[in-house]
Amino acid sequence: MEQYLVDHGLKVTVVDTKGRCLVADRDFSPGEIVLDQEPYSSVLDAESKSLRCDACFRCSENLQRCSACKSVSYCCTSCQRKEWKLHKSECQMMVKLSQAKQKLPPPSLRLIVRLVIKRRLQASNVFPRTNVDNFEIVEALPTHFSETGEERLVLYAQMSNLVKAIVTPLEVDLKETCELFCRIACNAHTICDDEFRPVGTGLYPVVSIINHSCAPNSVLLFDGRRAIVRAIQKIDRGTEVTLSYVELAGSTKTRQKALKEQYYFSCHCTRCMNAETTEGTREDSILEGYKCSNEQCDGAVIQERDQPYFRCILCGLTHDGDKFKRLESMATKLTEEANAAVKSGNDARARSIFEQTEAIQTTLYHRYSVHLMRTRDGLLKVCMSLKDWNAALKYCHLTLPAYERSYSMKSPLVGLQYYTLGKLQWFLGDSLEEISGVEVLNRAKEILSITHGSSSKLVQELSSMLLEVNMEAAYRVQKGLMK
């Protein structure tokens, strides 16, 4: 692996407080690929199995199911042949389960089954090993076994027994398999499409060396199932390469809680260290605090440490905490109902509930609140599904300032939100919105060319749209239809 990293301008160092770190051994420019890797093991989620190829993870309208197990599909003969050495053993196991009228394993189990099969095939030289595709680098990943709670370990033990039953006659060590579940829990990545919609899970041992930061200098995206790490800012030689492990739209307390629960560490990045300053406290309170009732104030309200009352950090006005908690409880319950309606496909009901939630949250939270942002994002999606484009435009406008506040301006999520806004502005046909739409689409391209790469399908589609939009805008100006 060392030579592979050297060839990519990278090296691994060890820091007492962090363990292994991936460090740039040359300068990387914004948009440049730092690292890319195929997964050691991967699996599509249940919703994507009928839409995507099991080998390349790309969508296809011509999927052909495996004629034997009928549990996987491929987009072409080439993909099927490429996967056959790995799928052959799995296929026999799935057929055996079907004949016994037993349920096929869920994706979480299937990922481990595939990992166990590949390990055995590589050990017997049936499947090739490379410097970055071997079980030894998987074993080098941390398990955090001793830090894993008893309840979770019991669950992993039960799942390990299921894996053993599935992969018979292959020998399986239950303790090793339990440790594999621990490794997957804190090292696997959710595989997403270009718009960050989850499609599956994969284990990328080299990518997993990259440590977390709440202000990362790189972003992880996927081309099919291939992981691609791109620099989103200049990374100087000697600088550690970092990614975000958790949702960044949240307060320091929320991010630290998520990191501790799943990855068993506390973050000490610059953003987290800034939380103790006046500026950091204000930022956290805006993202997750309450709205100050003083109409002349743009501050946010938080509970004073070790005190029963709530105070605005800007004007100092005290507030009734019980009222906040009561409204927050109502909003949380409504959000759960709205999300359930979305899941069941009832967009009209979801919209109605989201609108009730927004009405409460508008009085409860600061305008940059992540809670309000997510509700409006939900409204944006259901309005687009219902083809109410004017309402969708309204909510996209409302979410963008919160996106810019919650994420880095170089975040792909900000770029995608700009892209959505630009498309809505242009296609709605209002001349003022059309002009703004061109500017917004250009901004989207600027960001997404860095995060996704200028040759990505998404950016190519955006470039084609911009060309068409600019030509039409020029024609309308010439005809006097736009000012």
C-alpha positions in Angstrom: 0.0 0.0 0.0 2.9 2.4 0.8 4.0 2.4 -2.9 0.4 3.0 -4.0 0.2 6.0 -1.7 3.6 7.3 -2.9 2.4 7.1 -6.5 -0.6 9.2 -5.5 1.4 11.9 -3.7 0.3 10.7 -0.2 1.8 9.1 2.9 0.6 7.7 6.2 1.8 9.1 9.5 0.9 8.2 13.0 -0.1 10.8 15.6 -0.6 9.8 19.3 -3.9 11.5 19.6 -5.3 10.4 16.3 -3.6 7.2 15.2 -3.0 6.9 11.4 -3.4 10.0 9.3 -3.3 10.4 5.5 -1.0 13.3 4.6 -0.4 15.1 1.3 3.1 14.5 0.1 2.6 17.1 -2.7 0.3 20.1 -3.3 -3.3 19.3 -4.4 -5.4 21.9 -6.1 -9.2 22.4 -5.6 -11.1 19.9 -7.6 -8.1 17.5 -8.0 -8.6 13.8 -7.2 -6.6 13.0 -4.0 -7.5 9.3 -3.9 -9.9 6.8 -5.6 -10.6 3.2 -4.7 -12.9 0.3 -5.5 -14.6 -1.2 -2.4 -13.2 -4.3 -0.8 -16.9 -5.3 -0.2 -20.1 -3.5 -1.2 -23.8 -4.1 -1.3 -26.8 -2.2 -2.7 -29.5 -1.2 -0.3 -33.0 -2.7 -0.6 -34.5 0.2 -2.5 -31.7 0.2 -5.1 -31.6 -3.5 -5.9 -34.2 -3.4 -8.6 -32.8 -0.2 -10.2 -29.1 -0.6 -10.2 -26.4 -3.1 -11.4 -24.9 -5.1 -8.6 -21.4 -4.8 -10.1 -21.1 -1.2 -11.1 -24.0 0.3 -9.0 -25.2 2.3 -12.0 -28.9 2.7 -12.9 -30.0 0.7 -15.9 -33.3 0.1 -17.7 -32.0 -3.2 -19.0 -31.1 -5.1 -15.8 -30.9 -8.9 -16.1 -31.3 -10.9 -12.9 -29.0 -13.8 -12.1 -30.9 -16.8 -13.5 -29.9 -19.0 -10.5 -30.4 -17.0 -7.3 -32.5 -14.2 -8.8 -31.2 -12.0 -6.0 -28.9 -9.7 -8.0 -29.1 -8.0 -11.3 -26.5 -6.8 -13.8 -26.6 -4.1 -16.5 -24.5 -6.0 -19.0 -22.6 -9.3 -19.6 -19.3 -7.6 -18.9 -20.4 -6.6 -15.3 -21.8 -10.1 -14.7 -18.6 -11.8 -15.8 -16.5 -9.4 -13.7 -18.4 -10.3 -10.6 -18.8 -14.0 -11.2 -15.8 -15.2 -9.2 -17.3 -13.5 -6.2 -20.9 -14.1 -6.9 -20.5 -17.8 -7.6 -20.2 -18.8 -4.0 -22.8 -16.3 -2.8 -25.2 -17.5 -5.5 -25.0 -21.0 -4.3 -25.7 -19.8 -0.7 -28.7 -17.7 -1.8 -30.2 -20.7 -3.8 -29.8 -22.9 -0.8 -31.7 -20.4 1.4 -34.5 -20.0 -1.2 -34.9 -23.8 -1.5 -35.2 -23.9 2.3 -37.8 -21.2 2.0 -35.7 -18.9 4.2 -35.5 -15.1 3.9 -32.5 -13.8 2.0 -30.1 -11.8 4.3 -30.6 -8.0 4.5 -27.9 -5.7 3.1 -26.0 -5.4 6.4 -25.5 -9.2 6.6 -24.9 -9.6 2.9 -22.0 -7.1 3.1 -20.2 -9.3 5.7 -21.1 -12.5 3.8 -19.4 -11.0 0.7 -16.4 -9.9 2.7 -16.0 -13.4 4.2 -16.3 -15.0 0.8 -13.7 -12.6 -0.8 -11.3 -13.2 2.0 -11.4 -17.0 1.5 -11.1 -16.6 -2.3 -8.1 -14.4 -2.0 -6.5 -16.7 0.6 -6.8 -19.6 -1.9 -5.6 -17.5 -4.8 -8.9 -17.9 -6.7 -9.4 -14.1 -6.6 -6.5 -11.7 -7.1 -4.9 -9.6 -4.4 -3.4 -6.2 -4.9 -1.6 -3.7 -2.6 -4.9 -1.9 -1.9 -7.3 -4.8 -2.2 -6.5 -7.4 0.4 -7.8 -8.5 3.8 -4.6 -7.4 5.7 -5.5 -3.7 5.2 -9.1 -4.4 6.3 -7.7 -6.1 9.5 -5.6 -3.0 10.1 -8.7 -0.8 10.5 -9.8 -0.1 14.1 -12.7 -2.2 15.6 -13.3 -0.1 18.8 -14.4 -3.5 20.2 -13.7 -2.6 23.8 -15.6 0.6 23.5 -18.7 -1.0 21.8 -21.7 -1.3 24.2 -22.8 -4.7 25.4 -26.2 -4.4 23.8 -24.6 -3.8 20.4 -22.1 -6.6 20.9 -24.9 -9.1 21.6 -26.6 -8.0 18.4 -23.3 -8.5 16.4 -22.9 -11.9 18.0 -26.3 -12.9 16.9 -25.6 -11.6 13.4 -22.3 -13.5 13.3 -24.2 -16.7 14.0 -26.4 -16.0 11.0 -23.4 -15.3 8.8 -21.9 -18.6 9.9 -25.1 -20.4 9.0 -25.3 -18.7 5.6 -21.7 -19.3 4.5 -21.5 -23.0 5.5 -19.4 -25.0 4.6 -16.8 -22.2 4.8 -15.3 -22.1 8.3 -16.2 -18.9 10.2 -14.7 -17.7 13.5 -17.5 -16.1 15.5 -15.3 -13.7 17.4 -13.5 -12.6 14.2 -16.9 -12.1 12.5 -18.2 -10.0 15.4 -15.0 -7.9 15.1 -15.8 -7.5 11.4 -19.2 -6.1 12.3 -17.5 -3.6 14.6 -15.1 -2.6 11.8 -17.9 -2.1 9.3 -19.8 0.0 11.8 -17.1 2.6 12.2 -15.3 2.3 8.8 -17.8 1.6 6.1 -19.2 4.4 3.9 -22.7 5.0 2.6 -22.4 5.0 -1.2 -24.5 7.8 -2.7 -25.4 9.0 -6.2 -24.4 12.4 -7.6 -27.1 14.1 -5.6 -26.2 12.4 -2.3 -29.1 10.0 -2.3 -28.0 6.7 -0.6 -27.8 3.6 -2.8 -25.7 1.2 -0.8 -22.8 0.6 1.5 -19.1 -0.2 0.9 -15.9 -0.8 2.7 -12.9 1.2 1.4 -9.9 0.4 3.5 -7.6 3.1 2.2 -10.3 5.8 2.2 -11.0 4.8 5.8 -7.5 6.0 6.8 -8.6 9.6 6.2 -9.6 11.3 9.5 -12.6 13.5 10.2 -12.8 17.2 10.5 -15.9 19.4 10.8 -14.1 21.8 8.4 -12.8 19.2 5.9 -10.4 20.0 3.0 -11.8 17.2 0.9 -15.1 15.6 -0.1 -16.0 12.0 -0.8 -18.2 11.2 -3.8 -18.9 8.1 -5.8 -18.7 7.2 -9.5 -21.0 4.1 -9.4 -19.4 2.3 -6.5 -15.9 3.7 -6.9 -15.0 6.1 -4.1 -13.4 9.4 -5.2 -11.8 11.8 -2.8 -11.5 15.4 -4.2 -9.8 18.4 -2.7 -12.3 21.2 -2.2 -9.5 23.7 -1.3 -5.8 23.9 -1.8 -4.0 21.2 0.2 -0.4 22.0 0.7 2.3 19.4 1.0 2.5 18.1 4.6 -1.1 18.9 5.3 -3.4 16.2 6.6 -6.2 15.2 4.2 -9.6 15.3 6.0 -13.2 14.4 5.3 -16.4 14.8 7.3 -17.9 11.6 8.9 -21.1 13.2 10.1 -23.8 15.8 9.1 -22.1 19.2 9.3 -25.4 21.2 9.6 -25.6 21.2 13.4 -24.1 22.7 16.5 -20.8 21.5 18.0 -22.6 19.6 20.6 -24.7 17.7 18.0 -21.7 16.9 15.9 -19.6 15.7 18.8 -22.5 13.5 20.0 -22.8 11.8 16.6 -19.0 11.2 16.4 -18.8 9.8 19.9 -21.8 7.4 19.4 -20.6 5.9 16.1 -16.9 6.5 15.9 -15.9 6.7 19.6 -13.8 9.9 19.5 -14.1 13.6 20.1 -13.2 16.1 17.4 -10.6 18.8 18.0 -10.7 20.5 14.6 -10.6 24.3 14.4 -14.4 24.6 14.0 -15.0 22.6 17.2 -12.3 24.4 19.2 -13.9 27.7 18.1 -17.1 26.7 19.9 -15.8 28.0 23.2 -15.3 31.5 21.8 -18.1 34.1 21.8 -18.3 33.8 18.0 -18.5 30.0 18.2 -21.2 30.1 20.9 -23.3 32.5 18.8 -22.9 30.4 15.7 -24.0 27.2 17.5 -27.0 29.0 19.1 -28.1 30.3 15.7 -28.0 26.8 14.2 -29.9 25.1 17.0 -31.1 27.7 19.4 -34.4 29.5 19.7 -35.6 32.8 18.2 -35.4 35.9 20.4 -38.8 37.5 21.0 -37.2 41.0 20.8 -38.2 42.1 17.2 -35.2 44.5 17.2 -32.8 41.7 17.9 -31.3 39.1 15.5 -29.9 37.0 18.3 -30.6 33.4 19.3 -31.7 32.1 22.7 -30.0 29.3 24.6 -30.3 27.9 28.1 -27.7 29.3 30.5 -25.3 26.7 31.7 -26.5 25.2 35.1 -29.4 27.7 35.1 -33.1 27.1 34.6 -33.7 30.1 32.4 -33.1 30.9 28.7 -31.3 34.0 27.6 -30.6 35.7 24.2 -26.9 35.7 23.6 -27.1 39.1 21.8 -29.5 41.3 23.7 -29.7 39.4 27.0 -33.5 39.1 27.2 -34.7 36.1 29.2 -37.4 33.8 27.9 -39.8 31.1 29.1 -38.1 27.8 28.5 -41.2 25.8 29.0 -42.9 27.5 26.1 -39.9 26.7 23.9 -39.9 23.0 24.9 -43.7 22.7 24.4 -43.5 24.1 20.8 -40.4 22.0 20.1 -42.2 18.9 21.2 -45.2 19.7 18.9 -42.8 20.4 15.9 -40.9 17.2 16.5 -44.1 15.1 16.5 -45.4 16.8 13.3 -42.0 16.2 11.6 -42.2 12.5 12.4 -45.7 12.4 10.9 -44.6 14.3 7.8 -41.7 12.0 7.2 -44.0 9.0 7.6 -46.3 10.5 5.0 -43.4 11.0 2.6 -42.3 7.4 3.1 -45.8 6.1 2.3 -45.9 8.2 -0.8 -48.7 10.6 0.4 -47.0 13.8 -0.7 -50.2 15.9 -0.3 -50.5 14.9 3.4 -46.8 15.4 3.9 -47.0 18.9 2.5 -49.9 19.8 4.8 -48.0 18.6 7.9 -44.7 20.1 6.9 -46.6 23.5 6.5 -47.9 23.2 10.0 -44.4 22.3 11.2 -42.9 25.3 9.4 -45.5 27.7 11.0 -44.5 26.6 14.5 -40.7 26.6 13.7 -40.8 30.0 12.2 -41.9 31.4 15.5 -39.7 29.1 17.5 -36.3 29.1 15.7 -33.8 31.6 14.2 -34.2 32.0 10.5 -30.9 30.1 10.0 -31.9 27.2 12.2 -31.0 23.8 10.8 -34.4 22.5 12.0 -36.3 25.1 10.0 -34.0 24.5 7.0 -34.8 20.7 7.0 -38.5 21.3 7.2 -38.3 23.7 4.3 -36.2 21.2 2.4 -38.9 18.7 3.0 -41.4 21.1 1.6 -39.2 21.8 -1.4 -39.1 18.1 -2.2 -42.8 17.4 -1.8 -43.8 20.5 -3.8 -41.5 19.4 -6.6 -43.1 15.9 -6.4 -46.5 17.6 -6.6 -45.3 19.8 -9.5 -46.1 23.0 -7.6 -43.1 24.8 -9.0 -43.8 28.2 -7.6 -44.1 26.9 -4.1 -40.9 24.8 -4.7 -39.1 28.0 -5.8 -40.3 29.8 -2.7 -38.9 27.1 -0.4 -35.7 26.7 -2.3 -35.1 30.5 -1.9 -35.7 30.2 1.9 -33.4 27.2 2.4 -30.3 28.6 0.5 -29.2 31.2 3.2 -29.4 28.5 5.8 -27.4 26.1 3.6 -24.7 28.7 3.1 -24.6 29.3 6.9 -24.6 25.6 7.9 -22.1 24.3 5.3 -18.9 25.5 3.7 -19.5 27.5 0.5 -17.4 24.8 -1.2 -19.8 22.1 -0.1 -21.4 20.0 -2.8 -24.7 20.3 -0.9 -24.6 24.1 -1.4 -23.8 23.6 -5.1 -26.7 21.2 -5.6 -29.1 23.6 -3.9 -27.9 26.4 -6.2 -28.5 24.0 -9.1 -32.1 23.3 -8.0 -32.8 27.0 -7.5 -31.3 27.9 -10.9 -33.4 25.3 -12.7 -36.6 26.5 -11.0 -35.9 30.1 -11.7 -35.3 29.6 -15.3 -38.1 27.2 -16.1 -40.8 29.2 -14.3 -40.4 31.8 -17.1 -40.5 35.0 -15.1 -38.0 37.4 -16.7 -36.4 38.6 -13.4 -36.1 35.0 -12.2 -34.6 34.0 -15.5 -31.7 36.5 -15.2 -31.1 35.4 -11.6 -31.3 31.7 -12.7 -28.4 32.2 -15.1 -26.2 33.7 -12.3 -27.2 30.9 -9.9 -26.5 28.1 -12.4 -23.1 29.6 -13.0 -22.5 29.6 -9.2 -23.7 26.0 -9.1 -21.2 25.0 -11.9 -18.4 26.8 -10.1 -18.9 24.7 -6.9 -19.9 21.3 -8.5 -17.0 21.4 -11.0 -14.7 21.3 -7.9 -16.7 18.7 -5.9 -17.9 16.4 -8.6 -15.3 17.1 -11.3 -15.8 19.0 -14.6 -16.2 15.7 -16.5 -18.8 14.2 -14.2 -22.2 13.5 -15.7 -23.9 16.0 -13.4 -21.6 18.9 -14.4 -21.8 17.9 -18.1 -25.6 18.1 -17.8 -25.4 21.5 -16.0 -23.0 22.8 -18.6 -25.3 21.8 -21.4 -28.2 23.5 -19.7 -26.2 26.7 -19.1 -25.3 26.8 -22.8 -29.0 26.4 -23.8 -30.0 29.0 -21.2 -27.4 31.6 -22.3 -28.4 31.2 -25.9 -32.1 31.6 -25.1 -31.4 34.6 -22.9 -29.3 36.2 -25.7 -32.2 35.6 -28.1 -34.7 37.1 -25.7 -32.6 40.2 -25.1 -32.2 40.6 -28.9 -36.0 40.4 -29.3 -36.6 42.8 -26.4 -38.3 40.1 -24.2 -35.8 40.6 -21.4 -34.2 43.7 -20.0 
